[in-house]
Amino acid sequence: MLIHIGSDHAGLELKDHLVGHLRALGHSTFDHGPFHYQPDDDYPPYILQTAVAVAAGPGSLGIVIGGSGNGEAIAANKVAGIRAALAWNEDTARLARQHNDANVLSLGARMHSLDYSAALATLFVDTPFSEDSRHIRGPTQDTVDELGELLEPGDIVVDGGNSRWTDDERHGAELAAKGIGFVDCGVSGGVWGLRYGYALMYGGADESIAQPVRPLRLAPGRLPADEDDRRTAQPVRRPRGRDQGRRLMSDLTIGVDIGGTKIAAGVVDGGGTILSRVRIPTPRDEAGIARAITDAVDRAGEGWDGVSAIGVGAAGYVDETRSVVRSSPNLDWHDEPLKDLVQRHSGLPVVVENDANAAAWGEYVHGAAADHTVMVMVTVGTGLGGGIVAHDRLWRGRFGIGGEIGHYRAVPEGLACHCGRSGCMEQYASGSAHTRRAREAAAEAPQRAQILLSLGDGTAAGVQGPHIEEAALRGDPVALEAFSSTGRWLGQALADLAAVLDPGVFVLGGGVSAAGDLLLGPTEAAYRQALSGAGDRPYAKVLLAELGPDAGLVGAADLARRP
């Protein structure tokens, strides 16, 4: 059996002990980390990615470890499809499986010895679920009287038993008379009770508890206030950046981000704030693209005096003079003199940069990497792009084409790539690859992709990127597996890059990165597993981009100040 295992730092020694113990018993294990002590690491990602892996892999089990194990059980139960149980002794470890069909065991590293904890894990893994062994007894009147004495008016009791109390209505009424709320979670309520209770602590729990509470999608540093906030919560970006001393209304430049479907432009101040913004659909013909770019520049700058320069980010190979786009697959450009075009029209100095390089610079100066000296940005969108910044310098290579991480060969004689080669990492770790895998899996096993297929037109071919994220949040096995697979490939790419570049931080951007922990969890786990010299060298941080789709525009505008 495959056992996924993760811990916080209190459980490091126990986790390593259990990995060896379970493998000796013939089980396979996947270690989700952490792999050594780093003081600024946080434990929830290891717990959540363990739970996501179990939910995505039918037939597998999970073990999560903390100091006491309580917080780990709560964190794991935030994931749809997870039934996590905390084990104190042999009976609780065995009954978690036999009675509750739990698929994740939570252990407290400070509660027992290594050998006793290993015995608990063995009981959990080896005990089968039995439908006939569910509890049938309810609590006594003494229990209700005890609760009434312990709790105060305004408190809430969540019944997480394996069966309904035989006198639920009477017990609930007695508690209500004392001002104490009562929620009956019904059969298998232990799991939903824990999740419901967690949601109650932070607000937004579903009033109807007949079905599981949706897993909470928490943005970094945020707690949900209501259902809408859960779906749209974004980190609140604190004022930061390498040029914080600049006055907000000084150093105005225009940033332009040229994509295959849209051209965005805006006036950006020295603090990285976008003061005006326009979007224009990208025309299909070369002359139309040129007109759209100049039109976007004019409209963005209208009414703003003091604009000093223009920075343009474009997909494709940009030459070493930052003037000419040698080729661009999305725009069908070859040796396009983009700098001259915009400069003649505007009369302002112009800098042209690869769009992923511009995004990397934006995150380095004003975003997630603002506190780091060496960073690599990886953009997981339609393709797979990247940018490298070291000690305040954007690394472009001798001919201006450095950082094309999507086109190093990851698989000899692998999948054909649009660049004309085969086996490029872009064919395995990009948004296009992510969607392709989900479609293929949905076509092969539609019964496991019912949620995913229902979000599109009902066919595998109708599955789109946003559908995969939504389905994964709702526990669809195929969607969860797609994120797990994409994360494994992306983590391998980060490990390869770390072996050569040794950055302090990787920043993940692009459309797929908007899925947050769904992508970040498996990516970081795979990176740590694949990194050469793991355990003997520091791990780079793996962070989500903070500027979102504006990173390229903000980065291009800032590069215009640094000709």
C-alpha positions as CSV (number, residue, x, y, z in Angstrom):
1,M,0.0,0.0,0.0
2,L,1.1,3.6,-0.7
3,I,1.4,5.7,2.5
4,H,1.7,9.5,2.2
5,I,3.4,11.0,5.2
6,G,4.0,14.6,6.3
7,S,4.8,16.4,9.5
8,D,5.6,19.6,11.2
9,H,9.1,20.1,12.7
10,A,8.1,18.5,16.0
11,G,7.5,15.3,14.1
12,L,10.6,15.2,12.0
13,E,12.3,12.3,13.9
14,L,9.1,10.3,14.1
15,K,8.4,10.8,10.4
16,D,11.8,9.5,9.4
17,H,11.3,6.5,11.8
18,L,7.9,5.7,10.4
19,V,9.1,5.9,6.8
20,G,11.7,3.2,7.5
21,H,9.3,1.1,9.6
22,L,6.5,1.1,6.9
23,R,8.9,0.3,4.1
24,A,10.3,-2.6,6.2
25,L,6.7,-3.9,6.3
26,G,6.5,-3.8,2.5
27,H,4.6,-0.6,2.1
28,S,5.5,2.2,-0.3
29,T,5.9,5.7,1.2
30,F,5.9,9.2,-0.2
31,D,7.5,11.7,2.1
32,H,5.9,15.1,1.8
33,G,8.4,16.8,4.1
34,P,9.7,18.7,5.7
35,F,13.1,17.2,5.2
36,H,15.2,19.2,7.6
37,Y,14.8,22.0,10.0
38,Q,14.4,25.5,8.7
39,P,13.1,28.0,11.3
40,D,10.9,30.0,8.9
41,D,9.2,26.9,7.4
42,D,5.5,26.5,8.3
43,Y,3.9,23.2,8.8
44,P,0.4,23.4,7.1
45,P,1.7,22.9,3.5
46,Y,3.2,19.5,4.4
47,I,0.0,18.4,6.1
48,L,-2.3,19.8,3.3
49,Q,-0.2,18.3,0.5
50,T,-0.3,14.9,2.2
51,A,-4.1,15.1,2.5
52,V,-4.4,16.2,-1.2
53,A,-2.3,13.3,-2.3
54,V,-4.4,10.8,-0.4
55,A,-7.6,12.3,-1.7
56,A,-6.2,12.1,-5.3
57,G,-5.0,8.5,-4.9
58,P,-7.8,5.9,-4.2
59,G,-6.4,3.1,-2.1
60,S,-3.7,5.1,-0.5
61,L,-3.5,6.2,3.2
62,G,-1.9,9.1,4.9
63,I,-0.1,9.8,8.2
64,V,0.4,13.4,9.5
65,I,2.5,14.2,12.5
66,G,2.7,17.1,14.9
67,G,3.5,17.8,18.5
68,S,0.1,16.7,19.8
69,G,-1.5,15.9,16.4
70,N,-4.6,18.0,17.0
71,G,-3.9,20.8,14.6
72,E,-2.7,18.3,12.0
73,A,-6.0,16.5,12.1
74,I,-7.9,19.8,11.7
75,A,-5.7,20.9,8.8
76,A,-6.0,17.6,7.0
77,N,-9.8,17.5,7.3
78,K,-10.0,20.8,5.4
79,V,-9.4,18.8,2.2
80,A,-12.5,17.2,0.5
81,G,-12.5,13.5,0.7
82,I,-10.3,13.2,3.8
83,R,-11.4,11.5,7.0
84,A,-8.6,12.2,9.5
85,A,-8.5,10.7,12.9
86,L,-6.2,11.4,15.9
87,A,-4.8,8.3,17.6
88,W,-4.0,8.3,21.4
89,N,-3.7,4.5,21.8
90,E,-4.2,1.1,20.1
91,D,-8.0,1.3,20.3
92,T,-8.3,4.7,18.7
93,A,-5.8,3.8,15.9
94,R,-7.7,0.5,15.2
95,L,-11.2,1.9,15.5
96,A,-10.3,4.9,13.3
97,R,-10.1,2.5,10.4
98,Q,-12.5,-0.2,11.5
99,H,-15.4,2.1,12.6
100,N,-14.8,5.4,10.8
101,D,-13.0,4.3,7.5
102,A,-10.5,7.1,8.2
103,N,-7.9,7.5,5.5
104,V,-5.5,9.8,7.4
105,L,-4.0,9.1,10.8
106,S,-2.8,12.0,13.0
107,L,0.0,11.2,15.5
108,G,1.5,13.3,18.3
109,A,5.3,13.1,18.3
110,R,5.4,14.4,21.9
111,M,2.8,11.9,23.2
112,H,4.5,8.5,22.7
113,S,7.8,6.8,22.0
114,L,9.0,6.1,18.4
115,D,8.2,2.4,18.7
116,Y,4.8,2.9,20.2
117,S,3.9,5.4,17.5
118,A,5.1,2.9,14.9
119,A,2.8,0.3,16.5
120,L,-0.1,2.7,16.2
121,A,0.7,3.3,12.6
122,T,0.8,-0.4,11.9
123,L,-2.6,-1.0,13.5
124,F,-4.1,1.8,11.4
125,V,-2.7,0.6,8.1
126,D,-3.4,-3.1,8.7
127,T,-7.0,-2.7,10.0
128,P,-9.7,-3.0,7.4
129,F,-12.9,-1.0,7.5
130,S,-16.0,-3.0,8.6
131,E,-19.5,-1.6,7.8
132,D,-20.9,-3.9,10.5
133,S,-18.8,-2.5,13.3
134,R,-20.1,1.1,13.4
135,H,-21.1,2.3,16.9
136,I,-24.8,2.1,17.7
137,R,-24.8,3.5,21.3
138,G,-25.5,7.1,22.0
139,P,-24.4,9.2,25.0
140,T,-26.2,9.0,28.3
141,Q,-28.2,11.7,30.0
142,D,-25.1,12.2,32.2
143,T,-23.1,13.4,29.2
144,V,-25.7,16.0,28.4
145,D,-25.9,17.2,32.0
146,E,-22.1,17.4,32.1
147,L,-22.0,19.5,28.9
148,G,-24.6,21.8,30.3
149,E,-22.4,22.5,33.3
150,L,-19.1,22.9,31.4
151,L,-20.4,25.2,28.7
152,E,-21.7,28.7,28.8
153,P,-24.6,30.4,26.9
154,G,-23.5,31.1,23.3
155,D,-21.3,28.0,23.0
156,I,-22.0,25.5,20.3
157,V,-21.9,21.7,20.6
158,V,-21.1,19.8,17.3
159,D,-22.1,16.2,17.5
160,G,-19.4,14.3,15.6
161,G,-20.4,10.8,16.6
162,N,-20.7,7.8,14.3
163,S,-24.4,7.6,14.8
164,R,-27.2,9.9,15.6
165,W,-28.0,10.3,19.3
166,T,-31.1,8.4,20.0
167,D,-32.6,11.4,21.8
168,D,-31.0,14.1,19.8
169,E,-34.1,16.4,19.7
170,R,-34.6,16.1,23.5
171,H,-30.9,16.6,24.2
172,G,-30.7,19.5,21.8
173,A,-33.7,21.1,23.4
174,E,-32.2,20.8,26.9
175,L,-29.0,22.4,25.8
176,A,-30.9,25.1,23.9
177,A,-32.8,25.9,27.1
178,K,-29.4,26.8,28.6
179,G,-28.5,29.0,25.6
180,I,-26.1,26.4,24.2
181,G,-26.3,25.6,20.4
182,F,-26.4,22.1,19.2
183,V,-25.5,20.7,15.7
184,D,-26.0,17.0,14.8
185,C,-23.7,15.9,12.0
186,G,-25.2,12.5,11.6
187,V,-23.5,9.3,10.4
188,S,-19.7,9.6,10.0
189,G,-20.1,13.0,11.7
190,G,-16.7,12.9,13.3
191,V,-15.1,14.2,10.1
192,W,-17.8,16.7,9.2
193,G,-18.1,17.8,12.8
194,L,-14.4,18.6,12.9
195,R,-14.6,20.6,9.7
196,Y,-17.8,22.3,10.7
197,G,-16.4,23.2,14.0
198,Y,-13.3,24.6,12.4
199,A,-15.5,26.7,10.0
200,L,-17.6,28.0,12.9
201,M,-14.4,29.3,14.6
202,Y,-13.8,31.6,11.6
203,G,-17.4,32.1,10.4
204,G,-19.0,31.1,7.1
205,A,-20.0,27.5,8.0
206,D,-22.9,26.1,6.0
207,E,-26.1,26.1,8.0
208,S,-27.0,22.7,6.5
209,I,-24.7,20.0,7.7
210,A,-26.3,17.1,5.8
211,Q,-23.2,17.1,3.6
212,P,-19.6,18.0,4.2
213,V,-18.5,21.6,4.5
214,R,-16.6,22.7,1.5
215,P,-12.9,22.7,2.0
216,L,-11.6,26.2,3.0
217,R,-9.4,27.9,0.4
218,L,-7.3,30.2,2.6
219,A,-5.1,32.8,1.0
220,P,-1.9,33.5,2.8
221,G,-2.5,35.4,6.0
222,R,-6.3,35.4,5.6
223,L,-9.2,33.7,7.3
224,P,-12.6,33.5,5.5
225,A,-15.4,35.7,6.5
226,D,-18.1,34.2,4.2
227,E,-18.4,31.9,1.3
228,D,-17.7,34.5,-1.3
229,D,-14.6,35.6,0.5
230,R,-13.4,32.0,0.6
231,R,-13.4,31.8,-3.2
232,T,-11.9,35.3,-3.9
233,A,-9.6,35.9,-0.9
234,Q,-6.2,37.2,-2.0
235,P,-3.2,38.1,0.0
236,V,-3.1,41.7,1.1
237,R,0.2,43.0,-0.4
238,R,2.0,45.0,2.2
239,P,3.9,48.1,1.0
240,R,7.3,46.8,-0.1
241,G,9.8,47.0,-2.8
242,R,13.4,48.0,-3.4
243,D,12.5,51.6,-4.2
244,Q,10.2,52.4,-1.3
245,G,11.7,55.8,-0.9
246,R,10.4,57.1,-4.2
247,R,7.5,59.4,-4.2
248,L,4.4,57.7,-5.6
249,M,3.7,60.3,-8.2
250,S,7.3,60.4,-9.5
251,D,9.2,58.4,-12.1
252,L,6.1,57.8,-14.2
253,T,6.6,55.3,-17.0
254,I,4.4,53.2,-19.2
255,G,4.5,49.4,-19.1
256,V,3.1,47.3,-22.0
257,D,2.5,43.6,-21.8
258,I,1.9,42.0,-25.3
259,G,0.2,38.6,-25.1
260,G,-1.3,36.3,-27.7
261,T,-4.8,37.3,-26.8
262,K,-4.5,40.8,-25.3
263,I,-2.3,43.9,-25.1
264,A,-2.3,45.6,-21.7
265,A,-0.7,48.9,-21.0
266,G,-0.6,51.3,-18.0
267,V,1.1,54.2,-16.4
268,V,3.1,53.0,-13.4
269,D,4.7,55.1,-10.7
270,G,8.0,54.5,-8.9
271,G,6.4,52.5,-6.2
272,G,4.9,49.9,-8.6
273,T,1.3,51.3,-8.5
274,I,-0.6,51.1,-11.7
275,L,-2.3,54.5,-12.2
276,S,-4.1,53.9,-15.5
277,R,-4.8,50.8,-17.4
278,V,-6.1,49.8,-20.8
279,R,-6.6,46.4,-22.5
280,I,-7.0,45.8,-26.2
281,P,-7.5,42.4,-27.9
282,T,-4.5,41.3,-29.9
283,P,-5.2,41.5,-33.6
284,R,-4.2,38.6,-35.8
285,D,-2.3,40.5,-38.5
286,E,1.1,42.2,-38.1
287,A,0.0,45.7,-39.1
288,G,-3.0,45.4,-36.7
289,I,-0.7,44.5,-33.8
290,A,1.5,47.5,-34.5
291,R,-1.5,49.8,-34.4
292,A,-2.9,48.2,-31.3
293,I,0.4,48.7,-29.4
294,T,0.6,52.3,-30.2
295,D,-3.1,52.8,-29.5
296,A,-2.6,51.2,-26.1
297,V,0.3,53.4,-25.3
298,D,-1.6,56.5,-26.3
299,R,-4.7,55.6,-24.3
300,A,-2.8,54.6,-21.2
301,G,-0.8,57.8,-21.1
302,E,-3.7,60.1,-21.9
303,G,-3.9,62.9,-19.2
304,W,-0.6,61.9,-17.5
305,D,2.2,64.4,-17.8
306,G,5.7,63.5,-17.0
307,V,5.9,60.0,-18.4
308,S,9.6,59.5,-19.0
309,A,9.9,56.2,-20.8
310,I,8.1,53.1,-22.1
311,G,8.9,49.4,-21.3
312,V,7.5,46.7,-23.5
313,G,7.2,43.0,-22.6
314,A,6.7,40.6,-25.4
315,A,6.6,36.8,-25.7
316,G,9.5,35.5,-27.7
317,Y,13.2,35.9,-28.2
318,V,14.4,39.5,-27.7
319,D,17.8,40.4,-28.9
320,E,20.7,41.5,-26.7
321,T,20.1,45.2,-27.5
322,R,16.5,45.0,-26.2
323,S,15.3,46.3,-29.4
324,V,14.2,43.5,-31.8
325,V,11.9,40.5,-31.3
326,R,13.8,37.8,-33.1
327,S,10.8,35.5,-33.1
328,S,7.5,35.1,-31.3
329,P,5.4,32.0,-31.7
330,N,2.2,33.7,-30.5
331,L,2.5,36.7,-32.7
332,D,4.2,35.3,-35.8
333,W,7.0,37.9,-35.6
334,H,10.4,37.5,-37.1
335,D,13.0,40.2,-36.5
336,E,10.3,42.7,-35.5
337,P,11.9,46.1,-34.8
338,L,9.5,46.8,-31.9
339,K,11.6,49.4,-30.1
340,D,11.8,51.6,-33.2
341,L,8.1,51.2,-33.9
342,V,7.1,52.4,-30.4
343,Q,9.8,55.0,-30.1
344,R,9.0,56.7,-33.4
345,H,5.4,56.9,-32.4
346,S,5.8,58.1,-28.8
347,G,9.0,60.1,-29.0
348,L,10.0,58.5,-25.7
349,P,12.9,56.2,-24.8
350,V,11.8,52.5,-25.1
351,V,13.1,49.2,-23.7
352,V,11.9,45.9,-25.0
353,E,12.1,42.7,-22.9
354,N,10.9,39.2,-22.9
355,D,7.5,39.0,-21.1
356,A,8.6,36.4,-18.6
357,N,11.8,38.4,-17.8
358,A,9.6,41.5,-17.3
359,A,7.4,39.5,-14.9
360,A,10.3,38.2,-13.0
361,W,11.7,41.7,-12.6
362,G,8.3,43.0,-11.4
363,E,8.2,40.3,-8.7
364,Y,11.8,41.0,-7.8
365,V,11.3,44.8,-7.3
366,H,7.7,45.0,-6.1
367,G,6.4,41.5,-5.4
368,A,7.1,38.1,-3.7
369,A,10.9,38.3,-4.2
370,A,11.4,41.8,-3.0
371,D,13.3,40.5,0.1
372,H,15.6,38.2,-1.8
373,T,18.8,38.7,-3.8
374,V,18.7,35.7,-6.1
375,M,15.4,34.6,-7.6
376,V,14.0,32.5,-10.4
377,M,10.5,33.1,-11.6
378,V,8.6,30.3,-13.3
379,T,5.4,31.2,-15.2
380,V,3.0,28.3,-15.6
381,G,0.6,29.5,-18.3
382,T,-0.2,28.3,-21.8
383,G,3.5,27.7,-22.0
384,L,6.3,27.5,-19.4
385,G,8.4,30.6,-19.1
386,G,11.0,31.9,-16.7
387,G,13.2,34.8,-15.6
388,I,16.3,34.9,-13.5
389,V,17.4,37.9,-11.3
390,A,20.6,37.9,-9.3
391,H,21.9,40.8,-7.2
392,D,19.8,43.5,-8.9
393,R,20.6,42.3,-12.4
394,L,18.2,40.5,-14.8
395,W,20.2,37.6,-16.3
396,R,19.6,37.6,-20.0
397,G,22.6,35.7,-21.4
398,R,25.0,36.7,-24.1
399,F,22.3,37.0,-26.8
400,G,19.4,38.2,-24.7
401,I,17.6,34.8,-24.8
402,G,18.5,33.4,-21.3
403,G,15.9,32.1,-19.0
404,E,13.9,30.0,-21.5
405,I,13.4,27.2,-19.0
406,G,10.4,25.7,-20.8
407,H,12.6,24.5,-23.6
408,Y,15.4,22.6,-21.9
409,R,15.0,18.9,-22.7
410,A,13.5,17.0,-19.8
411,V,12.6,13.8,-21.6
412,P,14.9,12.5,-24.4
413,E,12.7,11.6,-27.4
414,G,9.7,12.8,-25.5
415,L,6.6,14.7,-26.6
416,A,6.8,16.9,-29.6
417,C,7.1,20.6,-28.9
418,H,5.9,23.6,-31.0
419,C,9.5,24.8,-31.0
420,G,10.4,22.0,-33.3
421,R,12.2,19.8,-30.7
422,S,10.9,17.1,-28.5
423,G,10.8,16.4,-24.8
424,C,10.8,20.1,-23.7
425,M,9.8,20.7,-20.1
426,E,7.0,22.9,-21.4
427,Q,5.2,19.7,-22.7
428,Y,5.0,18.4,-19.1
429,A,4.8,21.3,-16.6
430,S,2.9,24.0,-18.5
431,G,-0.8,25.0,-18.3
432,S,-1.4,23.3,-21.6
433,A,0.1,20.1,-20.4
434,H,-2.0,20.3,-17.2
435,T,-5.2,20.6,-19.3
436,R,-4.1,17.9,-21.7
437,R,-3.5,15.4,-18.8
438,A,-6.9,16.2,-17.2
439,R,-8.7,15.7,-20.5
440,E,-7.0,12.4,-21.2
441,A,-7.7,11.1,-17.7
442,A,-11.4,12.3,-17.9
443,A,-11.8,10.5,-21.3
444,E,-10.2,7.3,-19.9
445,A,-12.2,7.2,-16.7
446,P,-15.3,9.5,-16.9
447,Q,-16.8,7.9,-13.8
448,R,-13.9,9.4,-11.7
449,A,-14.3,12.8,-13.3
450,Q,-17.9,13.5,-12.9
451,I,-17.5,16.9,-11.1
452,L,-14.9,18.0,-13.7
453,L,-17.0,17.0,-16.7
454,S,-20.1,18.7,-15.2
455,L,-18.3,22.1,-15.2
456,G,-17.8,22.0,-19.0
457,D,-19.9,20.7,-21.8
458,G,-19.9,17.1,-20.4
459,T,-17.1,16.0,-22.7
460,A,-13.4,15.5,-22.0
461,A,-12.6,17.9,-24.8
462,G,-14.6,20.6,-23.2
463,V,-12.5,20.7,-20.0
464,Q,-10.7,24.0,-19.5
465,G,-8.1,25.1,-17.0
466,P,-10.5,26.9,-14.6
467,H,-12.7,23.8,-14.6
468,I,-9.7,21.7,-13.2
469,E,-9.2,24.1,-10.3
470,E,-12.8,24.3,-9.4
471,A,-13.2,20.5,-9.6
472,A,-10.1,19.9,-7.5
473,L,-11.5,22.2,-4.8
474,R,-14.6,20.1,-4.8
475,G,-12.7,16.9,-4.5
476,D,-12.8,15.5,-8.0
477,P,-10.2,12.7,-8.2
478,V,-9.1,13.3,-11.8
479,A,-8.6,17.1,-11.1
480,L,-6.6,16.4,-8.0
481,E,-4.4,14.0,-9.8
482,A,-3.8,16.5,-12.6
483,F,-2.5,19.0,-10.0
484,S,-0.4,16.3,-8.4
485,S,1.1,15.3,-11.7
486,T,1.8,18.9,-12.9
487,G,3.3,19.6,-9.5
488,R,5.7,16.6,-9.8
489,W,7.0,17.8,-13.1
490,L,7.2,21.4,-12.0
491,G,9.1,20.3,-8.8
492,Q,11.5,18.4,-10.9
493,A,12.1,21.5,-13.0
494,L,12.8,23.6,-9.9
495,A,15.3,21.0,-8.6
496,D,17.1,21.0,-12.0
497,L,17.2,24.8,-11.9
498,A,18.4,24.9,-8.3
499,A,21.3,22.5,-9.1
500,V,22.6,25.1,-11.6
501,L,21.5,28.5,-10.3
502,D,21.1,28.0,-6.5
503,P,18.5,30.7,-6.0
504,G,17.1,31.8,-2.7
505,V,13.5,31.7,-3.9
506,F,11.4,30.4,-6.7
507,V,8.3,32.5,-7.6
508,L,5.4,30.7,-9.4
509,G,3.3,32.8,-11.6
510,G,1.1,32.4,-14.6
511,G,-2.6,31.3,-14.8
512,V,-2.2,27.9,-13.2
513,S,-0.5,29.3,-10.1
514,A,-3.8,31.0,-9.2
515,A,-4.8,27.6,-7.9
516,G,-2.6,28.3,-4.9
517,D,-1.8,25.3,-2.6
518,L,-3.3,22.9,-5.1
519,L,-0.2,23.5,-7.2
520,L,2.2,24.8,-4.6
521,G,1.9,21.7,-2.3
522,P,2.9,19.0,-4.8
523,T,5.4,21.2,-6.5
524,E,7.4,21.9,-3.3
525,A,7.2,18.3,-2.2
526,A,8.6,17.1,-5.5
527,Y,11.3,19.8,-5.6
528,R,12.6,18.7,-2.2
529,Q,12.5,15.1,-3.1
530,A,14.3,15.7,-6.4
531,L,16.9,18.2,-5.3
532,S,20.5,16.9,-5.6
533,G,22.2,16.9,-2.2
534,A,18.9,17.2,-0.4
535,G,19.5,17.3,3.3
536,D,23.0,18.7,2.9
537,R,22.1,22.1,1.4
538,P,19.5,24.8,2.0
539,Y,16.2,24.6,0.2
540,A,15.0,27.6,-1.7
541,K,11.6,29.0,-0.8
542,V,8.8,28.3,-3.2
543,L,6.3,31.2,-3.2
544,L,3.3,32.3,-5.3
545,A,3.6,35.5,-7.3
546,E,2.1,38.5,-5.6
547,L,1.5,40.8,-8.6
548,G,-0.6,38.3,-10.5
549,P,-1.3,39.1,-14.2
550,D,0.1,42.7,-13.6
551,A,3.7,41.4,-13.0
552,G,4.8,41.8,-16.7
553,L,3.3,45.3,-17.0
554,V,4.8,46.5,-13.7
555,G,8.2,44.9,-14.5
556,A,8.4,46.3,-18.0
557,A,7.6,49.8,-16.6
558,D,10.3,49.5,-14.1
559,L,12.9,48.3,-16.6
560,A,12.1,51.4,-18.7
561,R,13.7,53.4,-15.8
562,R,16.9,51.3,-16.1
563,P,18.0,51.5,-19.8
